Amino acid sequence: MVLIVGRSQFPLCYDCQKSELSGKISDPKMKKLFNVPEDFYRQSSFLRSIKSGYLRFGKLSDKQIEAFKNTVERLKNPPVEPQQH
Protein backbone atom coordinates (compact mmCIF):
# COMPACT_ATOMS: atom_id res chain seq x y z
CA MET A 1 0.00 0.00 0.00
CA VAL A 2 1.21 3.49 -0.87
CA LEU A 3 -0.18 6.53 0.91
CA ILE A 4 -0.52 9.69 -1.20
CA VAL A 5 -1.16 13.08 0.36
CA GLY A 6 -1.57 16.03 -1.98
CA ARG A 7 -2.46 16.39 -5.62
CA SER A 8 1.04 16.99 -6.96
CA GLN A 9 2.57 13.76 -5.66
CA PHE A 10 2.75 10.49 -7.50
CA PRO A 11 2.91 7.05 -5.88
CA LEU A 12 6.38 5.64 -5.34
CA CYS A 13 6.68 2.82 -2.87
CA TYR A 14 9.80 2.18 -0.83
CA ASP A 15 10.67 -1.01 -2.70
CA CYS A 16 10.49 0.87 -6.02
CA GLN A 17 12.75 3.65 -4.73
CA LYS A 18 15.16 1.52 -2.67
CA SER A 19 17.88 1.25 -5.33
CA GLU A 20 17.83 5.05 -5.79
CA LEU A 21 18.48 5.50 -2.05
CA SER A 22 21.46 3.16 -1.89
CA GLY A 23 23.99 5.59 -3.36
CA LYS A 24 27.34 6.22 -1.68
CA ILE A 25 27.55 9.06 0.85
CA SER A 26 31.10 10.20 1.57
CA ASP A 27 30.46 13.22 3.83
CA PRO A 28 30.64 11.95 7.46
CA LYS A 29 28.01 14.47 8.66
CA MET A 30 25.56 13.36 5.99
CA LYS A 31 26.35 9.70 6.64
CA LYS A 32 25.39 10.22 10.26
CA LEU A 33 22.25 12.17 9.31
CA PHE A 34 20.99 9.46 6.96
CA ASN A 35 21.89 6.60 9.31
CA VAL A 36 18.32 5.99 10.51
CA PRO A 37 16.39 2.72 10.67
CA GLU A 38 15.33 1.46 7.27
CA ASP A 39 11.76 1.27 8.53
CA PHE A 40 11.72 5.08 8.84
CA TYR A 41 12.45 5.36 5.11
CA ARG A 42 9.74 2.77 4.46
CA GLN A 43 7.22 4.84 6.46
CA SER A 44 8.13 8.30 5.19
CA SER A 45 8.24 9.37 1.56
CA PHE A 46 9.51 12.72 2.87
CA LEU A 47 12.69 11.13 4.28
CA ARG A 48 13.18 9.24 1.02
CA SER A 49 12.75 12.47 -0.93
CA ILE A 50 15.36 14.33 1.15
CA LYS A 51 17.89 11.51 0.85
CA SER A 52 17.22 11.16 -2.86
CA GLY A 53 17.73 14.89 -3.33
CA TYR A 54 21.03 14.75 -1.47
CA LEU A 55 22.24 11.83 -3.57
CA ARG A 56 21.19 13.62 -6.75
CA PHE A 57 22.51 17.12 -5.99
CA GLY A 58 25.17 16.48 -3.34
CA LYS A 59 23.91 19.02 -0.83
CA LEU A 60 20.96 20.02 1.35
CA SER A 61 19.81 23.36 2.68
CA ASP A 62 19.82 24.00 6.42
CA LYS A 63 16.01 23.90 6.38
CA GLN A 64 16.02 20.48 4.68
CA ILE A 65 18.45 19.12 7.26
CA GLU A 66 16.36 20.49 10.13
CA ALA A 67 13.13 19.10 8.64
CA PHE A 68 14.78 15.70 8.16
CA LYS A 69 15.93 15.65 11.82
CA ASN A 70 12.49 16.73 13.05
CA THR A 71 10.77 14.01 11.03
CA VAL A 72 13.16 11.34 12.33
CA GLU A 73 12.52 12.55 15.88
CA ARG A 74 8.74 12.33 15.38
CA LEU A 75 9.11 8.79 14.04
CA LYS A 76 11.29 7.82 17.02
CA ASN A 77 8.91 9.41 19.53
CA PRO A 78 5.41 9.60 18.08
CA PRO A 79 3.10 12.03 19.88
CA VAL A 80 0.88 10.37 22.44
CA GLU A 81 -2.79 10.94 21.77
CA PRO A 82 -4.91 11.71 24.83
CA GLN A 83 -7.16 8.84 25.85
CA GLN A 84 -10.87 9.40 25.48
CA HIS A 85 -13.14 8.35 28.31
C-alpha angles and dihedrals in degrees: 000000000000121000116215122193118182134021098258097058126091125206116266116162123209094250090054092050099038096097090051090055096051097078122130118269114198101174107094093213092053092044089057092045094052094042095103129129113287089234089066090059089047091053099042126055086184092063090047090050093052093048092045090051091051092049091048100044103022097231145061132207120245089251092054091050092049092047090049091051092047092050092049089050092051090050091049093047110024114197113263113238116222113253117247118225 
